[in-house]
Amino acid sequence: MKKFEKNFLLLCDHALVDQHNKVSLIGIFDELHLLNFPGALLKMVLVGNFDIIDSGIQEVEIRVELINDKEKAIVLNIPPVKMKVMRQGDRNAKLNFILDIGNLNFPEPGKYTFNIKK
């Protein structure tokens, strides 16, 4: 049985969740441009939203990795984060997460991919 369904995973400059659980994103981007390598990005925010399909799940543990696609090397490995699943009625629960990332070093130009492990 499928337990999670990814609705979106985005990078932006700033994000917040209001009292009605609505996510607001500012400055969405899908490319980085650094002048020199190795180089660093001072700040970015990774925002994700998932449907929790399995009604038995009460808590979720999520891990985030950033992989250098050329060398398959892990550039960033965030320790696991546990989050409680909040349900409203009979609908599938939604899980939002906002991860502020600062001073992220990029060793070389190329493609990098965020992996979300549940």
C-alpha positions in Angstrom: 0.0 0.0 0.0 1.2 3.5 -0.9 1.8 5.5 2.3 2.9 8.9 0.9 2.3 10.9 -2.2 4.5 13.9 -3.0 2.6 17.0 -4.0 5.6 19.3 -4.4 9.2 19.8 -3.5 10.5 23.4 -4.2 13.4 25.6 -3.5 12.8 29.3 -2.6 14.2 32.3 -0.8 11.6 32.3 2.0 8.6 30.2 3.1 6.0 30.2 5.9 2.9 28.3 7.0 -0.1 30.3 8.3 -2.6 29.4 11.0 -4.8 27.6 8.3 -1.9 25.4 7.3 -1.4 27.3 3.9 2.1 27.5 2.7 3.4 30.8 1.3 6.6 30.8 -0.8 8.7 33.8 -1.9 11.3 33.6 -4.6 10.9 30.1 -6.1 13.9 29.0 -8.1 15.2 25.9 -9.9 18.7 27.0 -10.8 21.7 28.4 -8.9 24.4 30.5 -10.4 27.6 30.9 -8.5 30.6 33.0 -9.7 33.3 30.6 -8.4 33.7 27.0 -7.5 34.0 25.8 -4.9 31.2 28.2 -3.9 28.5 28.6 -1.3 24.9 29.7 -1.3 24.2 31.7 1.8 20.5 30.8 2.2 17.8 28.7 0.6 14.6 27.0 1.8 13.5 23.6 0.7 9.7 23.2 1.0 7.8 20.0 0.6 4.2 18.9 0.8 3.0 15.3 1.0 -0.4 13.5 1.2 -0.3 10.9 4.0 -2.5 8.1 2.5 -2.1 5.5 5.2 -4.5 6.5 8.0 -2.5 4.5 10.6 0.5 6.8 10.3 0.7 9.1 13.3 4.3 10.3 13.0 6.7 10.6 10.0 10.5 10.7 10.0 12.0 12.5 7.0 15.7 12.6 5.9 17.0 15.0 3.3 20.1 14.5 1.2 21.7 16.7 -1.5 23.5 14.6 -4.1 26.1 15.7 -6.6 24.8 13.8 -9.7 28.2 13.6 -11.4 30.0 11.8 -8.6 27.0 10.5 -6.7 28.5 12.1 -3.6 26.4 13.4 -0.7 27.0 17.1 -0.4 24.4 17.6 2.4 22.9 15.1 4.8 20.3 16.4 7.2 19.7 14.3 10.3 16.3 12.7 10.4 13.4 15.0 11.5 10.3 13.6 13.2 7.0 15.2 12.6 3.5 14.5 13.9 0.7 13.9 11.4 -2.3 16.1 12.0 -5.6 14.8 10.6 -8.8 16.6 9.9 -11.9 14.4 9.4 -11.8 11.5 6.9 -9.5 13.2 4.3 -5.9 12.2 3.8 -3.6 14.1 6.1 -1.2 16.7 4.5 2.3 17.1 5.7 4.2 20.3 5.1 7.8 20.8 5.8 10.1 23.8 5.5 13.8 23.4 5.8 16.1 26.5 6.0 19.5 25.7 4.6 22.4 28.1 5.1 26.0 28.3 3.9 25.6 25.3 1.5 28.9 24.6 -0.3 28.9 23.4 -3.9 32.3 21.8 -4.7 31.9 22.1 -8.5 29.5 23.1 -11.2 26.9 20.5 -12.3 23.6 19.0 -11.4 22.6 18.4 -7.8 19.5 16.5 -6.6 17.6 16.6 -3.3 16.5 13.2 -2.1 13.7 12.9 0.4 13.7 9.7 2.4 10.7 8.7 4.4 
